[in-house]
Amino acid sequence: MERLSLLQKVLPACTASAEAYDDDTAYPLFPEEASAVARSAEGRRREFTTGRGCARRALSGLGLPPTPVPKDEQRAPAWPAGVIGSITHCVGFRAAAVARADDLAVLGIDAEPHLPLPARVGKEIAVDAERARLTVLRREAPRICWDTVLFSAKESVYKAWFPLTRAWLGFQDAEVDLRADGTFAVRVSPAVTEAGPSGFAGRWLVGRGLVVTSVTSARWPARSRPGSAPPRY
């Protein structure tokens, strides 16, 4: 039986994904992609190139030909018509996931090194209810860096939220209910739900020294409609 990749373990079967553990420049950038990082440092260009290579490999999993994935006016990936997707990169890992828009309405992924967050960052991203849950989870599974799982989950939520709304969503605007079974639920603050969904569901996994999270939905989450409110920046 074929061994599932990290992303495949947290994504539904209707998605296609690709991941890399080294920078691979074998996939040349399209001109519109290259222009986005023309003035960036070498390290940034390499991770961007590898991420776009992963994107093309993922798109091929949907039966699509190589195509550029440039940045849009908000600097988010601009996917081909009829496709939604998400790209992530961290130290030692680059990945992309895509799905046909007829199959999924929401898709966000994130990966982080499985290391504790600096205490200051942990305080900035968590609300009181999350801190209480982290205390319980640390007792149940002390080897898991739960603050990093929380951070990654919120990153995946933002990547799912932004394409729907084109609106900002701060760390304090989304409360994540992490569960030890590899899932989580998200409640978006009522102060911002006029711009988009009131909640999400996701999955998380720790493996190969990484935390990987995903948010997906086959339909618009509650109270969500694209373009339903002006962006909040």
N, C-alpha and C positions, 0 to 999 in steps of 0.2 A: 504494500500500500504506500502511495506517495506521501511523504512527510509534509505536513502543512507548515507554511511559513508563519512567522509571528503574526503578521497582519491577517492572514487567512483565518487564524484562530479567533479573531475578534470581529470578523466581518461576515455578512451573510453571503450565501452562495452566488447571488446575482451580481456580486462585485468582481472586479479583476484588479489585481494588485501586483506590485513588484517592489523589491527591496534590495539594498546594497549595503555591504559592510566596509567597502573601500570606495574611494572616489574613482570613477570610471569615465574617462573622457572619450571613450570609443564612440559615443553617440554625439556627433557634432550638433551644435546649436543652429537653429534656423536664424536668419538675420534679425528678425523681430525679437527673438529671445536674447541673442547676443548683445543687442543694444541696451537691454535692461541691466546688464552687469558690466558694460564696457569700462566703466570707471571704478569698478569694485576691486578690492584686494584679491590676490591670487586665490587665497583660501575660499573666499566667497564665490568666486567664479567656478571653482572646482565643485563645491557642494551644489551650486545651482545647476551646473551641467549634469552632474550625476542625478539630481532630482528630476530634471527634464528627461534624462534617459530612462529613469524609472517610469515616468509618466507615459512615454511612448511604448515601453514594454507592457504597461498596464492596458493602454488603449488597444494594443494588438490582441490582448486577451478578450476584448469585445469584438474582435474581427475588424478593427479599424486600421487604416494605413497610417504610416508616420505623418504626423501633423504638428505644427508649432503650438506651443502652449505659452503664449506671451503673457505679460502682465497687463491687466486692465487699468483703467484710470485710477483705481484705488489700490493698485499694486498687488491685487490678488490674481491667481492663475485664471486665465481666460480659456475655458475648455471649449472643444468643438460643440457645435449646435447639437442638442439632444443628449448631452453628456454632463454629468456632474462629477466632481472629483475633489481630491485633497492631497496635498504634498506635505511631508514633514522631513526635517533633518535635524540631527543632533550629533554629538561626538560619536563617531564610529557607526553611524546608521543614517541612511537616506531611503525614503520610500514614497510611493504614490499609490492611491487607490481611486478607482473610477467605477461608475455604473451608468447605465442608460437612465435617462430622466423618467422613462416610462416605468422603470422598476423601483427606483428610489427617489424620494423628494429631498432627502437630507443625507449628507455624508461629510463627516469630519474625522480626521485622524491626527494623532500626535505621538511622538516618542521622546523619551528623556532617559539619560543615564540613571540607573537605579542606585542613586546616592541620596543621602539626606539633603534637603534644601537648607540654605542658610537660614538661621532663626528669623532674621528680619523679613525675608521673603515669605516664609511660612505665615507670619503674622499678618502680612499685607494681603495675602490671597484668601484667607479663611474668615468666614463669619463665625459667630459664637456657636451655632448649632453644629457646624462642621468640626470645630475644635473639640467639642464634646464627643462626637462620633470617633474622631481620630484617637482620642484617649482610650476608648473601648477597643477599637481595632488593634491598637498597639499591644494591648494585653492579650488579645486573641492570637495575633500573628506578629510577634515582635521582630521577625526578620524582614518584614516588608517595610519599605520606606513610604509610609502612608501619606506623608505630606507631599511627596513627589507624585504619587498616584493622583492625589487631589489636584495638584498643579496641572498634570497632563490631561486629566479629565476636563478641566476648565478650558484648556487650550483647544481640545477637540470640540467642545461646545461652541467656542467662539468661531471656529472654522465652519461649523454647521450653521450658526446664527447669521454670520455676515452675508453669505450669498443670498439668504432669504430676505434680509432687511436692508443691507447696505448701511447698517447702523452700528455704532460702538456698543460693546457689552463689556463692562468692567468685571474684574474678579469678584467684587462684592455684589454684583448684580445677579449672580447665578449661585444658588445653593445646591451643592452636590451631596447626595446621600450615597456614600460608598458602602458597598456590601462585600463581605469576605468571599462570596461565591463568584467573584469576577464580573459583577454587574454594578451599575449605578443608575440612580434616577436624579433628574435635575429639575429644580423649580426656579424659574426666572422671576426676578422681583417684579411685583405689580407695577412699580414705577416705570418699567420699560416694556411691559408686555403689549402696550399699544402699538409698538413697532414690529412685533413678531410673536413667535411661539411662547406659550406660558410654561412649557416644559419639554424635556428631552429624556431619552433613555440611552444608555451606553454600556460598553463592556471594557474591561481592563485585563491586562496580563503582564506578568513579570517573567522575563526569560532572557538568557544570553546577556545578562548585565544591563537590561533595558526595561523600562516601563513603556508599554504600548497601550493606547486607548483609542476607542472609536465611538462615534455617535452616528446612528443611521435611523432612517424612518422611511417606510414605504408610502407614507402620505403626509400631507402638511400636518404638523402637530397642532394641538388645540389653539384656536384663535389666531392661526397663522395664515396670512395671504401675502404673496410677494408684492412689494410696493404698496403695502397697506398704510404706511405712514412715512413721512419724510425722514431721511437719515438723521441720526443724532451723533455729532462728532464733538 
